[in-house]
Amino acid sequence: MKKTIILLSLALVSWGAFAQHDHSMMTNKSKVEASVKVEHSKSASVIIDNYLALKDALVQEDSRGAASFGKKLFDDFAEFNLSAQAKQQQKEVSEIIEDASEHAKHISENGKDIAHQREHFEILSKDVKDLVTISGSDRTLYQLFCPMYNNNKGGAWLSTSKEIRNPYFGNRMLKCGTVQQEISLR
């Protein structure tokens, strides 16, 4: 009986060791949809464009490209039109912009350290999502999530596609992630 249990255990362990590690087909049962205002400001659209370009540079493991788009984002945040926001939201948006600017600056100043850029990108992604939720967007976005980033604490990012292209691991785990939320226009 002991031999059967040991053989079965060894078979399961070896089977698990050879399994492909791909989270692209996972589904998240707690998927939530959020809606954002269509009355977006032009500056939010430019921020989204450069955020997505930064994400793509990280996916491609292009730290210099990421630094360049980090600088563009830093400039975009400085030019963001707060007066286009409702009065009661201006303070919150201002705080988001201030925090996001700091992370964009760190990304722009660390063109040779992609790991450091990715750390700041994780927080920047939260800020951009919060900004889009308040300010609106000119397109549907998806919040994607990799459960393995940051020692299995996970990390989220935004994309215009449901296709998983992981900016935290690049080629090492390109497909690791799930669609966590759809941020649609209302």
C-alpha positions in Angstrom: 0.0 0.0 0.0 2.8 2.4 0.9 4.5 1.7 -2.5 1.3 2.6 -4.3 0.9 5.9 -2.4 4.6 6.8 -3.0 4.3 6.0 -6.7 1.1 8.0 -7.1 2.7 10.9 -5.3 5.8 10.8 -7.5 3.6 10.6 -10.6 1.6 13.7 -9.5 4.7 15.7 -8.7 6.4 14.9 -12.0 3.2 15.6 -13.9 3.1 19.0 -12.2 6.7 19.8 -13.0 6.2 19.3 -16.7 2.9 21.2 -16.9 3.0 24.5 -18.9 2.6 27.5 -16.7 0.2 29.7 -18.6 -2.5 31.8 -16.9 -3.9 33.2 -20.2 -7.0 30.9 -20.1 -7.9 31.5 -16.5 -11.1 33.2 -15.8 -11.9 35.4 -12.9 -15.4 34.7 -11.5 -15.5 38.0 -9.7 -15.1 40.0 -12.9 -16.6 43.4 -12.4 -17.5 46.0 -15.0 -17.0 49.6 -14.4 -18.3 52.4 -16.5 -16.5 55.7 -17.1 -17.8 59.0 -18.4 -17.6 59.5 -22.2 -17.0 63.3 -21.6 -13.3 62.7 -21.3 -10.7 65.4 -21.5 -8.3 65.4 -24.4 -5.4 65.3 -21.9 -6.7 62.0 -20.4 -6.7 60.6 -23.9 -3.0 61.6 -24.4 -2.2 60.1 -21.0 -3.8 56.8 -21.9 -1.9 56.7 -25.3 1.4 57.2 -23.6 0.6 54.8 -20.7 -0.3 52.1 -23.3 3.0 52.8 -25.2 4.9 52.5 -21.9 3.2 49.2 -21.1 4.1 47.9 -24.6 7.7 48.9 -24.1 7.8 47.0 -20.8 6.2 44.0 -22.5 9.0 44.1 -25.1 11.7 44.5 -22.4 12.6 47.9 -23.8 13.8 49.9 -20.8 15.0 52.8 -22.8 11.6 53.0 -24.7 9.9 52.8 -21.3 12.0 55.6 -20.0 11.0 57.7 -23.0 7.3 57.1 -22.5 7.7 57.7 -18.8 9.1 61.2 -19.6 6.1 61.8 -22.0 3.7 60.7 -19.3 5.4 63.0 -16.8 4.9 65.9 -19.2 1.3 64.9 -19.9 0.5 64.9 -16.2 2.0 68.4 -15.9 -0.3 69.6 -18.7 -3.4 67.9 -17.4 -6.4 70.3 -17.4 -7.9 70.1 -13.9 -10.5 72.7 -14.7 -12.2 70.2 -17.0 -13.1 68.1 -14.0 -16.1 68.7 -11.7 -15.3 70.9 -8.8 -15.8 68.2 -6.2 -13.4 65.9 -8.1 -10.6 68.3 -8.7 -8.8 67.7 -5.4 -8.9 63.9 -5.8 -7.7 64.2 -9.5 -4.9 66.5 -8.4 -3.7 64.0 -5.8 -3.8 61.2 -8.4 -1.9 63.3 -10.9 0.8 64.2 -8.3 1.3 60.6 -7.4 1.3 59.4 -11.0 3.8 62.1 -12.0 6.3 60.9 -9.4 6.1 57.3 -10.7 6.4 58.4 -14.4 9.5 60.4 -13.4 11.1 57.4 -11.7 10.4 55.3 -14.8 11.9 58.0 -17.0 15.0 58.3 -14.9 15.8 54.6 -14.7 16.3 53.6 -18.4 18.8 50.9 -17.5 16.8 49.2 -14.6 13.6 47.6 -16.0 12.9 45.9 -12.7 12.7 49.3 -11.0 10.6 50.7 -13.9 8.2 47.8 -13.4 7.8 48.5 -9.7 6.8 52.1 -10.5 4.6 51.0 -13.4 2.5 48.9 -11.0 1.6 51.9 -8.9 1.3 54.1 -12.0 -1.3 51.6 -13.3 -3.4 52.1 -10.2 -3.2 55.9 -10.6 -4.1 55.8 -14.3 -7.1 53.5 -13.6 -8.3 55.9 -10.9 -7.8 58.9 -13.2 -9.7 57.2 -16.1 -12.5 56.2 -13.7 -13.0 59.8 -12.7 -12.1 61.7 -15.9 -13.4 59.3 -18.5 -11.9 57.6 -21.5 -12.3 57.7 -25.2 -12.1 53.9 -25.4 -12.9 50.7 -23.6 -10.0 49.5 -21.4 -9.4 46.3 -19.6 -7.7 45.9 -16.3 -5.6 42.7 -16.4 -3.9 41.1 -13.5 -0.9 38.8 -13.0 -1.1 36.9 -9.8 2.6 36.0 -9.8 4.1 39.5 -9.9 5.8 40.9 -6.8 6.4 37.6 -5.0 2.8 36.4 -5.7 1.2 39.6 -4.4 0.1 40.3 -8.0 0.1 43.3 -10.2 -2.5 44.9 -12.5 -2.3 47.0 -15.7 -4.5 48.5 -18.3 -4.9 47.5 -21.9 -7.2 48.1 -24.9 -7.3 44.3 -25.5 -8.3 41.3 -23.5 -5.2 39.6 -24.9 -2.7 39.0 -22.1 0.7 40.6 -22.8 2.4 40.8 -19.4 4.5 44.0 -18.8 5.8 42.7 -15.5 7.5 39.6 -16.8 7.8 40.3 -20.6 9.0 37.2 -22.5 9.5 35.1 -19.4 5.8 34.9 -18.7 4.1 36.8 -21.5 0.7 35.2 -21.1 0.5 35.2 -17.3 -2.6 37.0 -16.3 -6.4 37.3 -16.4 -8.9 39.9 -17.3 -10.0 41.4 -14.0 -12.3 44.2 -15.1 -13.7 45.9 -18.1 -13.8 49.7 -17.9 -16.4 50.6 -20.5 -17.9 53.9 -21.6 -21.3 54.9 -20.4 
